Amino acid sequence: MSILSIKKLHKSYTHGDNTTHVLKGINLDIEEGSFVSILGRSGSGKTTLLNVISTLLSYDKGQIIIDDNDISKLKTKKINTIRNNYIGFVFQEFNLVKDMSVVDNVATPLILNGETFKAAREKALEALEKVGLAQYAKVRPPELSGGQQQRVAIARAIVNDQKIILCDEPTGALDDYTAKEILDLLRDLSKTKTIIMVTHDEEFAKTYSDRIIMLVDGNIVKDETLRTHDFEKQESKKLKEKNAGFLNLLMYSFLSMDIDKKKFGNTFRTFSISLTLFIVVSVINQNLDVFTDRYLNFFVQSEAADKNIILDFIYQFLEQNISSLIQVILYILIGFCIVSYLFVFTINIINKKREIAVLKAFGASQEEIAILFMLRPIKFTLAIFKDTLIYTFILILLINRVFDFGSILIADYLEFFINMFRVIYGVLASLLINRDLSYIDFHIHYAHIFYIFFTVLFLFMIGSLIPAYRISKSDTIRMLASE
């Protein structure tokens, strides 16, 4: 029985006024349980054929039927469901998400299919056991060898019991010994799966495949069956259209939000300091008379002002314009924060193009990808505000004179420590209970922090949503395939 039927399939690419016909009326039936290798020179159309079969690349005309589902007659949501349930991908460059653990990489298709994280990870561990890598579940892909990473990619391709495994040059980045191990694994999987492999290595194809298809200039010129082998018939899949769900997307957003801290560390630090100054200057502005009396009173000494015209000018200027200056400083700081964020996050999302392509390959819709990237700033914002709160707490202690050095000068050490305790207690209490206390002059309240946090978070989320949605709409399959 054919699990995949292709009828009169045409595909072309248009570049300006030039149109290149890549697939020219392909007719092909692939039986369930086959190990099929597609051979051909560069430009013959073999990778394009694989991409069209994947349902990620559109075609001009013809039919693709996967297990009695005619792709040309289905809506995008249904196609995403078929791709998630039927098609697994193994690529030359592995295309694993580098800042996620191995087990979460493998669990991705299940998470996108609405499985709970617990169930998805349990099934992912089972898939890793099948490829002999269960012991590496918690490490990240860069810590593994090329062959191990390819095994992880294979585990991801079978974790949702996908019936068709599409392999684009799966051994191209491996040495011969490791390549044979991977092909042995694929051969073993063909007892229960249908393997379709694009390769340039004819010797490997003859050794491991049941059938070889040769493409030349967009046409099949050779279709040879080499051998047959026993196939364990599987039950037909019952397709259920499932969404990843908001909770899954929220949890997933926390898994892969690492940003190159070597490259953007200074930006993050500046961002935290800017937010700190924004908060502290706002607090000072609310108690400007106290701040002026405590820290600027040397300007108001009439004798000093009379003797120094510069001091007098500074005092007059500050007295008349201090509030306006503070407001300008606040807006400059928050504007700098927003610009910094847009710069860092836009670059980060561009760097995540390959990950977006992987998500699409395993059935994620454009809307789900956009929501996922919109949620990712939550983790980023929490990290920024953690540092911001630490810096703010220290500055608020200082402007409340947590260190009363006057007591040290007169050797009243008890008063020094009592004042320190009083200020620390006053700042913490005012922050937690959202009330002004008599122990301190400058108060910071959690309501003020929350307001700034959610304002910044909203701007971050909107700033992430737009580029992520635009990238998800683009033709990302070309990033995954080896042309």
C-alpha positions in Angstrom: 0.0 0.0 0.0 1.4 3.4 -0.9 1.8 5.8 2.0 2.9 8.5 -0.4 1.7 9.1 -4.0 2.9 11.9 -6.2 1.1 12.6 -9.5 2.2 15.0 -12.3 4.1 17.2 -9.9 5.6 20.5 -11.2 7.7 23.0 -9.3 9.4 26.1 -10.6 11.3 29.1 -9.2 11.0 32.6 -10.5 13.8 35.1 -10.2 12.8 38.4 -11.8 11.9 37.7 -15.4 13.5 34.2 -15.3 11.6 31.1 -14.5 13.5 27.8 -13.7 11.5 24.6 -14.0 12.9 22.3 -11.3 10.4 19.4 -11.2 8.7 18.4 -14.5 5.8 16.2 -14.0 7.0 13.8 -11.4 5.0 10.6 -10.8 6.0 8.5 -7.9 4.4 5.9 -5.5 6.3 5.0 -2.3 5.2 1.9 -0.4 4.9 2.0 3.4 8.0 0.5 4.9 10.3 1.4 2.0 13.9 2.7 2.4 14.1 4.9 -0.7 17.2 6.9 -1.8 16.9 9.8 -4.2 20.1 10.4 -6.2 21.0 13.1 -8.6 23.6 15.8 -9.3 23.4 19.3 -7.8 20.5 21.1 -9.4 18.7 17.9 -10.5 15.7 18.7 -8.2 16.2 16.0 -5.5 16.2 18.5 -2.6 13.3 20.4 -4.0 11.3 17.1 -4.3 12.1 16.3 -0.7 11.0 19.8 0.4 7.7 19.6 -1.6 7.0 16.1 -0.1 7.6 17.7 3.4 4.6 20.0 2.7 6.7 23.0 3.7 7.4 24.0 0.1 4.5 24.8 -2.2 4.3 23.4 -5.8 2.8 24.7 -9.0 0.5 21.8 -9.9 0.0 18.1 -9.4 -1.0 16.0 -6.4 0.7 14.9 -3.2 -1.3 12.3 -1.3 0.0 11.2 2.1 -1.9 8.2 3.5 -5.1 9.1 1.5 -4.8 12.8 2.5 -4.6 14.9 -0.7 -2.5 17.9 0.4 -3.7 20.1 -2.4 -7.3 20.0 -0.9 -6.4 20.8 2.7 -6.2 23.9 4.7 -2.9 25.1 6.3 -4.0 23.9 9.8 -4.8 20.4 8.5 -1.5 20.3 6.7 0.4 21.3 9.8 -1.3 18.5 11.7 -0.4 15.9 9.0 3.2 17.2 9.0 3.4 16.9 12.8 2.0 13.4 12.9 3.3 11.8 9.7 6.6 13.5 8.8 9.9 13.5 10.7 13.0 15.4 9.5 16.7 14.5 9.6 19.0 17.1 8.1 22.6 17.3 7.2 23.2 20.1 9.7 21.1 18.4 12.4 19.2 21.7 13.1 18.9 21.1 16.8 18.1 24.1 19.1 21.5 24.7 20.7 20.3 26.3 23.9 17.8 23.6 24.8 18.5 20.2 26.4 18.6 17.1 24.2 15.4 15.8 25.8 13.5 19.0 25.1 14.8 19.1 21.5 13.4 15.6 21.0 10.1 16.5 22.8 9.4 19.5 20.6 7.1 17.8 18.1 5.0 16.4 21.0 4.9 19.8 22.8 3.7 21.4 19.5 1.1 18.6 19.3 -0.5 19.6 22.7 1.2 16.9 24.9 1.9 17.9 28.4 5.6 18.6 29.2 5.7 15.6 31.5 4.3 13.2 28.9 6.4 14.7 26.1 9.6 14.3 28.0 8.8 10.7 29.0 8.2 9.8 25.3 11.3 11.7 24.3 13.4 9.6 26.7 12.0 6.5 25.1 13.0 7.8 21.7 16.5 8.6 23.0 16.8 5.0 24.3 16.0 3.7 20.8 18.9 5.6 19.4 21.2 4.8 22.4 21.4 8.3 23.9 19.2 8.3 27.0 22.2 9.1 29.2 22.7 12.4 27.4 19.1 13.7 27.9 20.0 16.7 30.0 23.0 17.9 28.1 22.9 20.4 25.2 23.6 19.5 21.6 26.9 21.4 21.3 28.3 19.1 23.9 27.7 16.0 21.7 29.7 14.7 18.7 28.3 15.1 15.2 27.1 11.5 15.1 25.4 11.8 18.5 23.7 15.0 17.4 22.4 13.2 14.3 21.0 10.4 16.5 19.2 13.1 18.6 17.7 14.5 15.3 16.5 10.9 14.4 15.0 10.5 17.9 13.1 13.8 17.3 12.0 12.5 13.9 10.4 9.4 15.4 9.2 10.6 18.8 5.6 11.3 17.6 5.5 8.0 15.8 5.9 9.7 12.5 5.4 7.2 9.6 7.6 9.0 7.1 11.2 10.1 7.8 12.7 12.6 5.3 16.5 12.6 5.4 18.4 15.3 3.5 22.0 14.2 3.2 21.9 12.8 6.8 25.6 11.7 6.6 27.0 14.6 4.7 28.6 16.2 7.8 29.9 12.9 9.2 32.9 10.7 8.7 32.5 7.3 7.0 32.4 5.3 10.2 29.8 7.5 11.9 27.8 7.7 8.6 27.5 3.9 8.5 26.3 3.9 12.1 23.6 6.4 11.2 22.6 4.5 8.1 22.4 1.2 10.1 20.1 3.0 12.5 17.9 4.3 9.6 17.9 0.8 8.1 16.7 -0.6 11.4 14.0 2.1 11.7 12.7 1.2 8.2 11.2 -2.0 9.7 8.4 0.3 11.1 8.9 3.6 9.2 9.2 4.8 5.6 12.6 6.3 5.0 13.1 8.7 2.1 16.7 9.9 1.8 18.3 12.4 -0.5 22.0 11.5 -0.9 24.9 12.0 -3.3 26.6 8.8 -2.2 25.5 6.1 -4.6 27.5 3.4 -2.8 25.7 4.1 0.5 22.4 4.2 -1.3 23.0 0.7 -2.9 24.1 -0.8 0.4 21.3 0.4 2.6 18.3 1.3 0.4 15.5 -1.0 -0.9 14.9 1.3 -3.9 16.9 3.9 -5.8 15.4 6.8 -7.7 17.6 8.9 -10.0 16.7 12.4 -10.9 18.1 14.3 -13.9 17.0 17.8 -14.8 13.7 17.4 -12.9 12.8 14.1 -14.3 13.0 10.5 -13.0 15.3 8.6 -15.3 15.8 5.6 -13.1 13.6 3.8 -10.6 15.2 0.6 -9.4 14.0 -1.8 -6.6 17.1 -3.5 -5.1 15.5 -5.7 -2.4 12.5 -6.2 -0.2 12.4 -6.7 3.5 9.9 -7.5 6.2 7.7 -4.6 7.3 5.8 -4.5 10.5 2.5 -3.1 9.6 1.4 -0.3 11.9 -2.1 0.8 12.8 -3.4 3.8 10.8 -3.0 7.1 12.6 -6.0 8.9 13.9 -5.4 12.5 13.2 -6.5 15.0 15.8 -6.0 18.6 15.2 -4.3 19.8 18.3 -2.8 23.2 19.1 0.3 23.5 21.3 -1.8 25.6 23.7 -0.9 28.7 25.6 0.6 26.9 28.6 2.9 24.8 26.4 4.1 27.8 24.5 4.7 29.7 27.7 6.7 26.9 29.2 8.6 26.3 25.9 9.4 30.0 25.7 11.5 29.7 28.9 13.5 26.8 27.6 15.3 28.4 24.7 15.8 32.1 25.5 19.5 32.1 25.9 21.2 35.1 24.3 24.9 35.5 23.6 26.0 37.2 26.9 29.5 37.8 25.6 28.1 39.8 22.7 25.2 41.5 24.6 26.3 41.5 28.2 27.2 45.2 28.3 23.9 46.0 26.7 22.0 44.1 29.4 24.0 45.7 32.1 23.4 49.2 30.7 19.7 48.3 30.4 19.5 47.3 34.1 21.4 50.4 35.2 19.1 52.7 33.0 16.0 51.1 34.5 17.5 51.5 38.0 18.2 55.2 37.4 14.7 55.6 36.0 13.2 54.2 39.2 15.5 56.0 41.7 15.2 59.3 40.0 11.4 58.9 40.0 11.6 58.3 43.8 13.8 61.4 44.2 11.4 63.5 42.2 8.5 62.5 44.5 10.6 63.8 47.5 12.5 66.6 45.7 12.4 69.0 48.6 13.9 66.5 51.0 16.6 65.6 48.5 17.5 69.2 47.8 17.7 70.0 51.5 19.8 67.0 52.2 22.2 66.8 49.2 22.1 70.2 47.6 21.9 72.5 50.6 25.5 73.8 50.1 24.1 75.7 47.1 21.6 77.6 49.2 24.1 78.9 51.7 23.8 82.6 51.0 27.4 83.5 51.9 28.8 80.9 49.5 26.3 81.9 46.8 27.2 85.6 47.3 30.9 85.0 47.0 30.7 82.7 44.0 28.6 83.8 41.1 28.8 80.3 39.5 27.3 78.7 42.6 24.5 81.3 42.6 23.8 80.7 38.9 23.7 76.9 39.5 21.3 77.3 42.5 19.0 79.6 40.6 18.9 77.2 37.6 18.3 74.1 39.7 15.6 75.8 41.8 13.7 76.8 38.6 14.3 73.8 36.4 15.0 70.7 38.5 11.7 69.0 37.9 11.8 69.5 34.2 15.4 68.2 34.1 14.4 65.1 36.0 11.6 64.4 33.6 13.9 64.8 30.6 16.4 62.4 32.2 13.7 59.9 32.9 12.4 59.9 29.3 15.9 59.7 27.9 16.6 56.7 30.1 13.5 54.8 29.2 13.9 55.7 25.5 17.4 54.3 25.7 16.1 51.1 27.3 13.6 50.6 24.6 16.1 51.2 21.8 18.6 48.9 23.4 15.9 46.2 23.7 14.8 46.5 20.1 18.4 46.2 18.9 19.2 43.1 21.0 16.0 41.3 20.5 15.7 41.9 16.7 19.2 40.5 16.3 18.3 37.6 18.5 15.2 36.8 16.6 17.1 37.0 13.3 19.6 34.5 14.7 16.7 32.3 15.6 15.6 31.9 11.9 16.8 28.3 11.8 14.9 27.5 15.0 11.7 29.0 13.5 12.2 26.8 10.5 12.5 23.7 12.7 9.3 24.7 14.5 7.5 25.0 11.2 8.9 21.7 10.1 7.3 20.0 13.0 3.9 21.5 12.6 3.9 24.8 14.4 1.6 27.4 12.8 2.7 31.0 12.1 0.4 32.1 14.9 2.0 29.7 17.4 5.5 30.8 16.4 4.5 34.4 16.8 3.0 33.8 20.2 6.0 31.8 21.3 8.4 34.6 20.5 6.1 37.2 22.0 6.2 35.2 25.3 10.0 34.8 25.3 10.7 38.4 26.6 9.1 37.3 29.9 12.2 35.4 30.9 14.4 38.2 29.6 12.5 40.9 31.4 12.6 38.9 34.7 16.4 38.5 34.4 16.7 42.3 33.7 14.5 43.3 36.6 16.3 40.9 39.0 19.5 43.0 38.5 17.5 46.2 38.4 16.0 45.4 41.8 19.4 44.7 43.3 20.8 48.0 42.0 17.8 49.9 43.0 17.7 48.5 46.5 21.4 49.5 47.0 20.9 53.1 45.7 17.7 53.6 47.8 19.7 52.5 50.9 22.4 55.0 50.0 20.2 58.0 49.4 18.4 57.2 52.7 21.9 57.4 54.4 22.2 53.8 55.4 25.7 54.6 56.4 25.5 57.5 58.9 29.2 58.4 59.0 28.5 61.2 61.4 28.0 58.6 64.1 31.3 57.1 63.2 33.1 60.5 63.5 31.8 60.9 67.1 32.4 57.2 67.9 28.7 56.5 68.4 28.9 53.0 66.9 25.6 51.9 68.4 23.7 54.7 66.6 25.5 53.8 63.4 24.2 50.2 63.4 20.8 51.2 64.7 20.5 53.6 61.8 21.6 51.0 59.3 19.0 48.5 60.6 16.3 51.3 60.6 17.0 52.2 57.0 17.2 48.6 55.7 14.0 47.7 57.5 12.3 50.9 56.3 13.2 50.3 52.6 12.2 46.6 52.7 8.9 47.3 54.6 7.9 50.1 52.3 8.6 48.0 49.3 6.7 45.0 50.6 3.6 46.7 52.1 3.4 49.6 49.6 3.3 52.3 52.4 5.4 55.2 53.5 7.2 54.7 56.8 8.7 57.2 59.1 12.1 55.4 59.3 13.1 56.7 55.8 12.6 59.7 53.6 12.7 58.1 50.2 10.3 55.2 49.7 10.0 52.6 46.9 6.8 50.6 46.5 6.2 47.4 44.7 3.3 49.0 42.9 5.8 51.3 41.2 8.0 48.4 40.3 5.1 46.4 38.8 3.9 49.3 36.8 7.4 49.8 35.2 7.9 46.0 34.8 4.6 45.4 32.9 5.1 48.6 30.8 8.6 47.4 29.7 7.3 43.8 29.2 4.5 45.0 27.0 6.9 46.9 24.8 9.2 43.9 24.6 6.4 41.6 23.7 5.2 43.8 20.9 8.7 44.4 19.7 9.2 40.6 19.5 5.9 39.7 17.9 6.3 41.7 14.7 9.7 40.4 13.5 8.9 36.8 14.6 5.6 36.8 12.7 7.3 38.2 9.6 10.1 35.6 9.7 7.6 32.8 10.3 5.7 33.8 7.1 8.9 33.5 5.0 10.1 30.4 3.2 12.3 28.9 5.9 12.7 25.4 4.5 15.7 26.6 2.5 17.5 27.3 5.7 17.2 23.6 6.7 17.9 21.9 3.4 21.3 21.4 1.8 20.8 22.6 -1.8 
